[in-house]
Amino acid sequence: MLLVRESFDPPAFDMAVSAALLERVSAGELPEVLRVHAHREPVVAFGRRDTFAPGYPAALDAAAAHGCAAIERLAGGRAAVYHAGTLEVGEVLADEAAALHLRERFVATAEVLVEALRAVGVDARIGPVPGEYCPGDFSVNARGARKLAGSAQRVVRRAAYVGTVLVVSDAAAVAAVVRDVYAALGLEVTAESTGAVDEERPGAGPAAVADAVIAAYARRHELEPGGIDERTLELARELESRFRPTVGR
């Protein structure tokens, strides 16, 4: 499995890189890939369902009011927030019967995250908490009280992408953006449900948590550090426009 730790700007291009990797893994042109990185600027990534909501234009305005770029997600789910204190973990997995193994991938990803977070001293558990943003059965929480991470998937022929956002620091910034964006979308959320790793384990930063996540994956896969090849970057440039927000599309 190729391990890639670099991120790309702008955020829509970064998402397009993951999409390009998915296409190439699906075609058998690349090995499986694990991406672990942080974004340099705050971003709200909207899910497909969000883009059809009557409040989507207002949600874009709300994101901009918080200084966040807006993109549309490769995977499913509702709006999620990235900033310099969050980690994005993306798995691109080969699977001849990808559509049949959604649950297995969710479980496997959640188990990796729980293992990594426990390694840095967090009482991490699998399951949603009341009022969480982008709710899911396989959210990862702290103490059963605060959401730390959530995952979503995109399935194509012979491959799947599992994208995860893990909040390491500054939960208040995430909660503030989520509050206003979700209000515009007509979705209920409780600010107190959003947590961060450093609230549970003071001093734990994105670099240390990223190392713990990678170590947990390395116990399951043979990881080979590397970068993104030029053919994948070319394909990402072709795909980038798909991930820019477009009202009424």
N, C-alpha and C positions, 0 to 999 in steps of 0.2 A: 504494500500500500504506500503510495506516494504521500509524503507529509509536506504540506505547503503552509508556511507561516506568514507570507507577505499579504498585504492588502493593497487595493488599487483605488484610485480616484478617477472620476467622481464615483459616488456610491452606486449609481446605476450601472456603471461599467464593472464595478466589483461584483454586483449580482450577476451580470452577464458572463463574467468569468466562470462562475459556478455553473451557469446554464451551459456554457460551452464545454466544460468538463463533463457534464452529464451527457451531452450529445456524443462526445467522443468515447466515453466509457461504454455507452450504449452500443456504439458501432464497433467496439472491440479494438479501438485505436490506442487506448490508454489503459493503464492499470487502475485499480480503485484508488481513490484520493481522499485524504483527510485534510481539511483546511481548518486552522485555528488561528484567529487573528482578532485584533480590535480595529474599530473604525477611527479615523482621525477626527471626524466631525460628527456632530449629532445627526441622527437619521431616524425618520419614521418610515418603516417598511409596511405598506398596506397590503392586505390580502385581497384576493380576487373578489370576495363577497363585499368587502368594503367599497370597492370601486363602483358597485352598482347601488350603493345606498344613497338615498336622497341627500343626505348630509355630507357626502364625500367632498364637494367643493369647500364647504365650511371646515371640514376636517383638514384639508390641505392648508387652509388659511391658519388654522389653529397650530399646525405643525410649524409653519413659517413664523408665526408670532413667537414661538419658543426658540427660534434660530435653527430649526431642524430642516435639513434637506428631506425631500420626499421621494420615495421610490416605490415600485410595486414588487411584491415578493415572487420569488421563483416557486416556493412551496406554498401550501395552503395556510389556513389559520387567519386570524384577524391581525389588526395593526400591532406592530411590535416596535420598540424603541431601542436604538443602539447609540452609544456614545463611547468616549475614550475609556470609561470604566466598565464596559461590557465586553464580553467575548462572543464572537460568532464562531460556532463550530459547525462545519459542513462536511458531511460524509457523502461521497459519491460511490455507490455500491453496484457491482454487477450482479444481476439476478435474472435468470431466464424466466422466472415466474414472479416478477416483482410485485404484481398486483395482488398476489396471494399472501404476501408476507408483510403487510403493513404493521400488524400488531407486533410481530416478532422484532421488527426494526425499532419500533417505539420502545419496546421493553429493553432491548439491548442498549439503546442509547441512554435511556434513563438509568440503567444499571451502571453504565460507565461513569455518568455524571455523579451519581451517588457515591460510588467508590472514590472518585477524585476528590469530592468535597469532604468526605469523611477523612480522607488522608490529610487535609489541611485543618481538620478539627471542627468541622460543621456537622451538626446533627441533621443530615440530609435524608429525605424520605421521598418516595414516589407517590404522587397523587395531587389533585387540585386542592386549593384552599378557597373558602367562600369569597366571592367578589373579585377573584383574580382577573387580570387582563388576559386576553387570548387564552381562554380556559381550555384545559385538556386533561384527559385521564392520566396522562403520563408526564404532567408537569413535575418538576423537582422542587421541593419546598424545604424550608428549615423549620424543624420542630413541629411540623403540621400546621404552621401559622403563617408563614411568609413565602410567597413564590420567589424562587431564585432563577429558574430556567424553564423554558418551554420549547417544544420541538414541533415541526411540521414536515410534511413530505411532499415530494413531487415524484410521480411514477411515470416512466416511459417504457418503451419496449426494451426489455433485457437490462434495465437499470433503474435505480431509484436514488433520489437525493433526500437526505435528512438534514434539515437546517435547524440549528438550535441557537437561542440567545440566552446567555448566562450573565446575570447582573452581578458584578464583582464589587462595585462601589457606587456611591451616589444614587441610592434608591430613590431619594426625594426628587431628583431631577427626572427620573423615569416616571415616577408617579404623577408629577405635575403635568408632563406632556400627555400621558395616558388619560388623565382626568379630562383635559380639554378636548383631545382628539376623540375620545370615546363619547363624550357628551354630544359632540357634533354629529357623530354617527348614530346616535340614539341608543348607545349601549351602556349598560350599567357596570360600574366597576367601583371597588373600594380601595382608596389610596393606601390604607393600612395593610392591604394584602401584598403589596410589593416590597420585597426585601432585597438585601445584598449580602454577599459573602462577608464583607468586612464589618457588617453589623454583628455577625455571628462570631467572627474570628478577627478582631481588630488587628490591623497590620497586614492582612492578606491582600496583596495587590494583583492586578491582572497578570503580570509575568509569572508569579508563583502559582497562581491558579491554572494558567495555561500549561505550565510545566506538569502540574498534577493531572490535568486532563490528558495530556499527551502520554504520560506514564501509564495511565489506566488503559488507554488504547493500545499501547505497546505491549501490554500483557495479553492482548488478544490478537494483535496483528503484527506482522513484521513491517516496521515503518522505515521508509527510505527518504530522508530529507531531500528536498529538491525544489525546483521552481516551476513556473508555468512556461511552457514552450511557446514559440512564436506562432505556430499554427493555431493553438488554442486562443491566444490573444487576438489574432486576426478574426477568428470566429466570434469572439466576444464583442469586438467592435461592430460586427454585423448585427449582433443580437441586442446591443445596448439600448436601442430605442424602445424595445418591448418593456423595459423596466422603468422608463420615465413615466410619471403620472400623466394621464390623459383623461380629462373629464368628458363623459359622454361616449366613450369608446365602446 
